Amino acid sequence: MRTCLKAMNVSLENKANSAVAAIRSSTKGVAVVVLTLLVLVVFISTHWIDGTTLTTISSKNEQVLSSHPRKPQSKPIILACGNQTTPVCQRSLSPSPSPSAISSVPQSSPSCPDYFRWVHEDLRPWKSTGITEEMVGRARKFATFRLVVLAGRVYVERYRRPFQTRDVFTLWGVLQLVSRYPGRVPDLDLMFNCDDTPVVKLADHRSSQPPPLFRYCKDDRTLDIVFPDWSFWGWAELNIKPWETLANDLKQRNQRVKWRDRKPYAYWKGNPWVSDSRRDLIKCNVSKHHDWKARLYDQNWDREIKQGFRNSNLANQCDHRYKIYIEGRAWSVSQKYILACDSPAFFVKTHFHDFFSRALIPGLHFWPIREDDKCRSIRFAVDWGNEHQQEAQEMGRAGSSFVQEELKMDYVYDYMLHLLTEYAKLLRYEPAVPEKATELCSESMACPATGLVKEFLMEVDGEVDARRRAVRDASTLRSGGVPSGAGEES
């Protein structure tokens, strides 16, 4: 990814200087500088950042990418499901790309978001030694599954059941990547953990090479390799649509409810019982004795499931001026949904990060909230925003623009390709199909699926109607019928 590497090699200091210059030259420079300084003072007081962190912050300010990613040509996949219990994968082999071929292929995205630079940081522990088969084997005790890609074919060896269908949608995302970029995904062999909490401790490997383990998040004390989480392709158990569809729903909802017309409070809805910090947050709810300007709700998912998800549509939760993000057991997938509301996001001090959140800038994309004094910190932020509405709206738009523009699925797939390509370069052995592995393809995953799982799998890349019709047509033709659309009026 020549253009990505070029962007990632730009010095952080130059980018920081450019950001300051852009702010100073803006007609709203004074207000923005005051806002930024105020938020940074609050931010530093929470001990989130120190001098080292400040020197590594980079930003594109409030600018969205000038050139949008060019979407690879996608075609509806015809699923030959038939009546087989286990559909057979019938895909032609794609030659594995050589490193020189990868660098010479034209890229789909002319430029890459800042978070791409962290690929090399996540892989740094193995930069000098490479990754051996023994290292990968040591990660097995943590892994949910082992993923192998050979000549464009995808194989998986499962070790234990994950929570819900995280593995299904994660692996579906890998299949889409291989389909979008035929011949571009290199041969590789990796271990993947689908749990929340990172497990490869830095302290345990100061004098030894850590096992490479992929997962959805990490913190400063762990060495897990972060990868886009399953919810980008859907979360069926909670009726959360694939990100591309939901992002569009959120964008349309933002246009219907203007920020000034929203309720002037900070809103959060979720499961408070998964962490002490969330239980502490609930104390900030309105009561007879206090109004901390927060409106907090316990999301009972069991009840929602029984009631058909009537009160959990994320697109309908953008009716407050401010949204609160707080971690659960680790990071939370809710982060991108909260940022997408065009409302300033209040981040209670975070300890974990996923693949994109390291590009978020306090005071630009979100407002930091003290972990040890949540209630007063929230009330101060709400009061300030209500008194400085123009600046508050600018922060809300910056956060929303980030997830809408720099977190497009085209960039998510490009990040996956870049990460897996760089990882494969480090392998010091030839990957092979594990003895107990099975091959994955669209048929083997989508044909047996039912309900929302199948609906979301078929929804990838906006090909919903085409793919559904392709499935019906393949089944109808085998039974001697007429394909759908053949006799319909235009």
Secondary structure as UniProt FT lines:
FT   HELIX           2..8
FT   HELIX           12..25
FT   TURN            27..28
FT   HELIX           29..45
FT   TURN            46..47
FT   HELIX           51..55
FT   TURN            61..62
FT   TURN            82..83
FT   HELIX           99..104
FT   HELIX           114..117
FT   HELIX           118..122
FT   HELIX           124..126
FT   TURN            127..129
FT   HELIX           133..138
FT   HELIX           139..142
FT   STRAND          145..150
FT   TURN            151..152
FT   STRAND          153..158
FT   TURN            164..165
FT   HELIX           166..180
FT   TURN            182..184
FT   STRAND          188..192
FT   HELIX           202..205
FT   STRAND          214..215
FT   STRAND          218..219
FT   TURN            220..221
FT   STRAND          225..226
FT   HELIX           230..233
FT   HELIX           236..238
FT   HELIX           243..256
FT   HELIX           259..261
FT   STRAND          263..270
FT   HELIX           272..274
FT   HELIX           276..282
FT   TURN            283..284
FT   STRAND          294..298
FT   HELIX           301..306
FT   TURN            307..308
FT   TURN            310..311
FT   HELIX           314..316
FT   STRAND          320..325
FT   HELIX           334..339
FT   TURN            340..341
FT   STRAND          345..348
FT   STRAND          352..353
FT   HELIX           357..359
FT   TURN            363..365
FT   STRAND          366..369
FT   HELIX           374..387
FT   HELIX           389..405
FT   TURN            406..407
FT   HELIX           409..426
FT   TURN            435..436
FT   STRAND          438..440
FT   HELIX           442..446
FT   HELIX           451..457
FT   TURN            458..459
FT   HELIX           460..462
FT   HELIX           464..478
FT   TURN            479..480
FT   TURN            484..487
//
